[in-house]
Amino acid sequence: MKILVVDDDKEIVQLLEIYVKNEGYEPIAAYDGKEAITKLNTNPDIALIILDVMMPEMDGIEVVKEVRKDSQIPILILSAKTTDMDKIQGLITGADDYVTKPFNPLEVMARVKSLLRRSQNDVTNDRPDVLEIGPLTINKDSHEVKTIKGDEIQLTALEFGILYLLASHPNRVFSADDIFERVWQQESIVSAKTVMVHVSHLRDKIEEATGGEKVIETVWGVGYKIDK
């Protein structure tokens, strides 16, 4: 399984390459945004991107935007920017997770493995293969979400995970921490903000595809749910 490691700091790339190899993955290195896009286009079997934000030629946010035009590959952002707004910008753009520098390589690899599990596995194994919720049909096996008209909604693995979790437990309220632990399969002190951004992005995609249908409901102070 190939992982694209992108950073203009060669020492960081070399460090991450060591940890990527130790976990049994094949690292592919790039040192700026344009090179990252080139490597991605020439290696269509890349499974995940570890991506720095502040780089020459094309920064990480622009890389995310370019990748998301035609791919839902998991993207983990690395950045020296630590404010909540910086993190939210990265997630809204289409990244799946965000780690600030300086980072612990073991934490980075834990996030990587979690994202890979999410992109390959189902949220749960004991729920129906196909769910019909409001204007949506959700297929667990193919990870496809379609509207009543048959239009497919392109979701990232994490967005699909959130939607399927809520849809497979109608009327049940899940807190942000619950969602983060079940979908990301890890614990994090920033889970609430991360989940909020992904839910917002998910809602926007659903509403755009369905003409404004409100599928995910916020229960203020508690969490999120989907009514059936």
N, C-alpha and C positions, 0 to 999 in steps of 0.2 A: 504494500500500500504506500503510495507516494504522498509526501507532504511538502508543499512549497513554503520555504522559509524566506521572508523578504525583509531586509533591513539594510540601511546604508552603512551600518557599523559592522565591519567584517568580523570583529571579535564576537559580537552577539550572534551572528549567523553561525560561526564555528561552534560556539557553545551549544546552541540549540540543535545543530546537526548531530552532536555527540549524544544528546539526550534522545533525539528522534531515532537514531540508530539503535540506541540501547533498548528502546521499546519495540524494536523489530520493524520499524518503518523505514522507507527510503527517502532521505531528504533531497530536495532540489533547491539550490540556492539562487537568489536574485538580490541585487543590491540597489535597485531603484524601481519605481513604479512601472516604467515602460518595459523594463526587462522582465518584470513579474508577469505582465500581460503576454509578452512573447513566450515565456516559459509555459504559461498556462495553455496557450494556443497550440504549442508543439507537444504538450504532454496532456492529452485529454483525459488520461486516467488518474490525474492528481485528485486525491480524495479530500484534501483540506488545505487551507492557506493560513499560515501564521504571518501577520502583516503589520509592519511598523507604519505609523502615521506620517511622521515628519521625514520626508525623503526628497531628494532632488528629482528632476524630470517630471514626475507625477507623484503627488502625495498619496497616502494610504486611502483617504476618503474618496479621492477620484478613482483609485483602483477598484474600490468596493462598488462604486456606481457603475463602472465599466463592466465588471464581472456580473453584476446583477441584471444586466440587460438580457442575458441569455443563460444564466446559470444560477443554481441554488446551492452551489458547493459551500460547505461550512467555512466561515471566516472568523478567525480569532485575531483581534486587534491588540497590538502592543503599542503603548504610547507613554511618553514622559508627561503628557498632559493629564492632570489628575482631577480636574473639577467635574462636578456632576454633568454640567452642560456639554463638556467635551465627550464624556462617555455617552450621553444621550444622543449627541450628533452622530457618533459612530454607529450606534445601534439603529437609529432611525434610517441611516443611509443604507443599511442592509447587513451589517456585521451581526454575527451570532453571539459573540461574547467579547469581553474587553478586560485586559490585564494591564495595570500600570507599571511603569519602570520606576525604580529598579524592581525586578521580579525574581521570584524563586523558580528556577527551571522545573522543579518538581510540580509546582502548582500549574505551570503552563502545560505540562504534559498531562496532568489530571484533567484540565479543561479540554485538551485535545481529545483524549480518550472518551470523555463524556460527549463531546460534539459528534465524534465518529459513531458512537453507539446510537445517538439520536438519529443520525442520517441513515443508519442501516437497519435499525430495529423498530418495532412498534412500541407505542407507549405502554400497552398492556396486552396480554395474550388471552384474556378471558372475556373479551368484549366482542360484539358482533363485527363481522367483516365490513359490512356496509351500514352506515347510519344515515337516516334522513331527518334533518333538523331544519325546520322552517324552509327557507328557499334553497337549502344546500343538501347535496348528497356527498357523503364522505366515505371513501373507500380505503380501509385500513391497509389492505395488501398492496395496492398500487400507489398509496399515498396521494391519491387524486381527490380534489374537491371540485365539484361542479355545481353550477346553478341549475334551476329548473329548466332553463332554456338549453342546457347542455354545455354552457361555456365553462372552461376550466379556469380555476383561480390558481395562479402560481404562488405557492407558499414555500418558505424555507422549511427545513426539517423541524426546527424549533417551533415555528408558527403552526405547522401541522400538528405537532405534539400537543401544543396548548389547546388547539381547537378540538382535537380528538378526545383529549382528557375531559374537557368540559362537556362535549356532546355525548360522551359515553356515560356520563353521570348527570342526566338532566335534573334540573331543579336543585342540585347540590351546590353550595357555595364553597369555592376553594380560595383560601388566602393566597397572597403572593408567595409566601414561604412554601406552602403546600405545592403550588404549581412549580416553583423552582426546583424543589427536591425531587418531584416526580418526573418532570420533563428533562431538566438538566442532569438529574441524578447526582447531585452534589449539594453541599451546604455552602452558603455564602452570606456574608453580612450585607451585601449590596443587592440581594435577591429582589427586594421590593421594587427598586428603581428599574432593574433589568427587566423584570416581568412587565412592569407598567409600559415600558417602551415597546416591547414585543406585542403586547395586547393591543396597544394603540395602532401599531403598524398593521396587525392582523385585521382589526376593525376597518381600517381604511380600505384595505384590499377587498374585504367582503362587501362593504357599502358601495364601493365603486362598481363591483361586478353585478350587484343586485339592485342597483338603483336606489340605494339608501336604506336597505333593510338593516334593522338593529338586531343582531343575533346574540352578541355577548353583552350581558347586563352587568353593570357595576353595582355591587352592594356596598355602599359607602361605609368605610371603616372596617369592612369585613373581607371583601374579596370580589370574585367574579363568578358568574354562573351563566348557563344557557337554559332557558325554560323550554319545555316541550309541550 
